[in-house]
Amino acid sequence: MVVIIDYGMGNLASVLKAVNSLKIEAIITSDKKEIQDASLIILPGVGSFEQGIKNLKERGLIELLNEEVIQKKKPFLGICLGMQLIMEQGNEPKPCRGLGWIKGKVEAIQNTRLPVPHLGWNKTYQPKEKNQEDTLSNNFYFIHSFHVIPDEEVKCTYVDYEFTMVASIQKKNIFATQFHPEKSQEAGLSLLKTYIDSNA
């Protein structure tokens, strides 16, 4: 069973619809037992970093997610805000401690030429020396004003939008995307299917 974490930060229904379209069973929940029984955890989200962490705390989910993902090594997929929250620190709207699963921070996009937020379809790419799935190099849908800056050696793909930003990140059982696979049509569905089939 795939579990989509309900912590009040939006776009849950669209993620569920995308996963269900792949004939994969999934539920939206914040129930402890259902999360413990899950084979794979998805943490989507749109909104501010500070509010996301606050909502996770209020629902008693931070300790539970640490136990399931970090201690038990359960496969995890973070999407958009769900990717940012796994970093050590966010800055939206002010400095705030994150889950800390990956060393690094989340900073505002400081563009001078292109508009912010970064909105629309962009091609992602991976360094040639990184042997990652082909599904990660494609056109995906982005909408974000902040971007992740890792401070440790992790697998990443990138997107260029005036400057180079991290588009996806992977560390052991943790995988996360800044883009929205659930809104990225065939490319996004292919990525979701590949990851879930390989891990759930």
C-alpha positions as CSV (number, residue, x, y, z in Angstrom):
1,M,0.0,0.0,0.0
2,V,1.3,3.5,-1.0
3,V,0.5,6.2,1.6
4,I,0.2,9.9,0.7
5,I,0.8,11.9,3.9
6,D,-2.0,14.3,4.8
7,Y,-0.6,17.3,6.6
8,G,-2.8,20.0,5.2
9,M,-0.4,21.3,2.6
10,G,-2.3,20.9,-0.7
11,N,-2.2,18.9,-3.9
12,L,-2.9,15.5,-2.2
13,A,-5.9,14.6,-4.4
14,S,-3.9,15.2,-7.6
15,V,-1.1,12.9,-6.4
16,L,-3.7,10.2,-5.5
17,K,-5.4,10.5,-8.8
18,A,-2.0,10.1,-10.7
19,V,-1.0,7.1,-8.6
20,N,-4.4,5.4,-9.0
21,S,-4.3,6.0,-12.8
22,L,-1.3,3.6,-12.7
23,K,-3.5,0.9,-11.1
24,I,-1.5,1.3,-7.9
25,E,-3.4,1.2,-4.6
26,A,-2.9,4.3,-2.5
27,I,-4.6,6.3,0.3
28,I,-4.3,9.8,1.8
29,T,-3.8,9.6,5.5
30,S,-2.2,10.9,8.7
31,D,-3.1,7.8,10.6
32,K,-0.1,6.3,12.4
33,K,-1.1,2.6,11.8
34,E,-1.7,3.2,8.1
35,I,1.7,4.9,7.7
36,Q,3.4,2.1,9.6
37,D,1.8,-0.5,7.4
38,A,2.7,1.4,4.1
39,S,5.2,-0.1,1.7
40,L,6.1,3.4,0.4
41,I,5.5,6.9,1.7
42,I,4.8,10.0,-0.5
43,L,5.0,13.5,1.0
44,P,3.7,16.0,-1.5
45,G,3.0,19.6,-0.7
46,V,2.7,23.3,-1.7
47,G,3.1,26.3,0.5
48,S,5.7,27.7,2.9
49,F,8.4,25.6,4.6
50,E,7.6,27.0,8.0
51,Q,3.9,26.1,7.7
52,G,4.8,22.6,6.4
53,I,7.0,21.8,9.4
54,K,4.4,23.3,11.8
55,N,1.7,21.1,10.3
56,L,3.8,17.9,10.6
57,K,4.6,18.7,14.2
58,E,1.0,19.4,15.1
59,R,-0.1,16.0,13.6
60,G,2.7,14.2,15.4
61,L,4.2,13.1,12.1
62,I,7.8,14.1,12.4
63,E,8.8,11.4,14.9
64,L,6.8,8.8,13.0
65,L,8.3,9.8,9.6
66,N,11.8,9.7,11.1
67,E,11.1,6.2,12.4
68,E,9.7,4.8,9.2
69,V,12.0,6.5,6.7
70,I,15.3,6.9,8.5
71,Q,15.3,4.0,11.0
72,K,13.3,1.4,9.1
73,K,14.5,2.6,5.6
74,K,11.0,2.6,4.1
75,P,11.0,4.0,0.5
76,F,10.1,7.7,0.4
77,L,9.1,10.1,-2.3
78,G,9.0,13.8,-1.6
79,I,7.3,16.2,-4.1
80,C,7.9,20.0,-4.3
81,L,7.5,21.2,-0.7
82,G,7.9,17.6,0.3
83,M,11.4,17.7,-1.2
84,Q,12.3,20.9,0.6
85,L,11.2,19.7,4.0
86,I,13.7,16.9,4.1
87,M,16.6,19.4,4.2
88,E,18.2,20.8,7.3
89,Q,17.0,24.3,7.0
90,G,14.3,26.3,5.1
91,N,13.9,30.1,4.8
92,E,10.3,30.6,3.9
93,P,9.2,33.0,5.3
94,K,12.1,33.0,7.8
95,P,14.8,30.5,8.9
96,C,13.3,27.3,10.1
97,R,14.7,23.8,10.9
98,G,13.6,21.0,8.6
99,L,13.6,17.3,8.9
100,G,17.3,17.1,8.3
101,W,17.4,13.9,6.3
102,I,19.8,15.5,3.8
103,K,22.4,18.1,4.7
104,G,21.7,21.4,3.1
105,K,19.2,24.3,2.9
106,V,16.4,25.8,0.9
107,E,16.9,29.3,-0.4
108,A,14.8,31.8,-2.4
109,I,15.4,31.8,-6.2
110,Q,17.4,35.0,-6.8
111,N,16.7,35.7,-10.5
112,T,17.3,39.0,-12.1
113,R,16.2,38.2,-15.7
114,L,13.6,35.4,-15.5
115,P,10.4,35.7,-13.4
116,V,9.9,34.1,-10.0
117,P,8.2,31.7,-9.3
118,H,9.8,29.3,-11.7
119,L,6.6,28.2,-13.4
120,G,6.0,25.8,-16.3
121,W,7.7,23.1,-18.2
122,N,11.5,22.6,-18.2
123,K,13.9,19.9,-19.3
124,T,15.8,18.2,-16.5
125,Y,19.2,16.6,-17.0
126,Q,21.7,14.6,-15.1
127,P,25.5,14.7,-15.1
128,K,27.0,12.1,-17.4
129,E,28.9,10.5,-14.6
130,K,25.7,9.8,-12.7
131,N,24.1,6.5,-13.7
132,Q,20.4,7.2,-13.0
133,E,17.1,6.2,-14.5
134,D,16.3,7.6,-17.9
135,T,12.9,8.7,-16.6
136,L,14.7,11.5,-14.7
137,S,15.8,13.3,-17.9
138,N,12.6,14.7,-19.3
139,N,10.3,17.7,-19.5
140,F,8.5,18.2,-16.2
141,Y,6.2,20.8,-14.7
142,F,7.6,23.2,-12.1
143,I,6.1,25.8,-9.8
144,H,8.4,27.0,-7.0
145,S,10.0,30.2,-5.6
146,F,12.6,28.4,-3.4
147,H,15.2,25.8,-4.4
148,V,17.2,23.1,-2.6
149,I,21.0,23.4,-2.1
150,P,22.5,20.1,-0.9
151,D,25.6,20.1,1.3
152,E,26.5,16.5,0.9
153,E,27.2,14.0,-1.8
154,V,23.9,12.8,-3.2
155,K,22.5,11.9,-6.6
156,C,20.9,14.9,-8.3
157,T,19.3,15.9,-11.5
158,Y,19.2,19.6,-12.5
159,V,17.2,22.2,-14.3
160,D,18.5,25.5,-15.8
161,Y,16.4,28.6,-15.1
162,E,18.7,31.6,-15.3
163,F,21.0,29.5,-13.1
164,T,21.3,25.8,-12.3
165,M,19.0,24.3,-9.7
166,V,18.4,20.9,-8.3
167,A,15.4,19.2,-9.9
168,S,15.6,15.9,-8.1
169,I,17.6,14.3,-5.3
170,Q,18.2,10.8,-4.1
171,K,19.9,9.3,-1.1
172,K,19.5,5.6,-0.3
173,N,15.7,5.0,0.2
174,I,14.9,8.7,-0.1
175,F,13.9,10.2,-3.5
176,A,12.4,13.7,-4.0
177,T,11.5,16.0,-6.9
178,Q,11.2,19.7,-7.0
179,F,8.9,19.3,-10.0
180,H,5.4,17.9,-9.9
181,P,5.3,14.4,-11.5
182,E,1.6,14.2,-10.9
183,K,1.2,17.3,-13.2
184,S,3.8,16.3,-15.8
185,Q,1.6,14.1,-18.0
186,E,3.3,11.0,-19.5
187,A,6.8,11.9,-18.3
188,G,5.6,12.3,-14.7
189,L,3.4,9.2,-14.7
190,S,6.3,7.1,-16.1
191,L,8.6,8.4,-13.3
192,L,6.0,7.6,-10.7
193,K,5.4,4.1,-12.0
194,T,9.1,3.3,-12.3
195,Y,9.8,4.5,-8.7
196,I,6.8,2.9,-7.1
197,D,7.2,-0.4,-9.0
198,S,10.8,-0.6,-8.0
199,N,10.3,0.2,-4.4
200,A,6.8,-0.5,-3.1
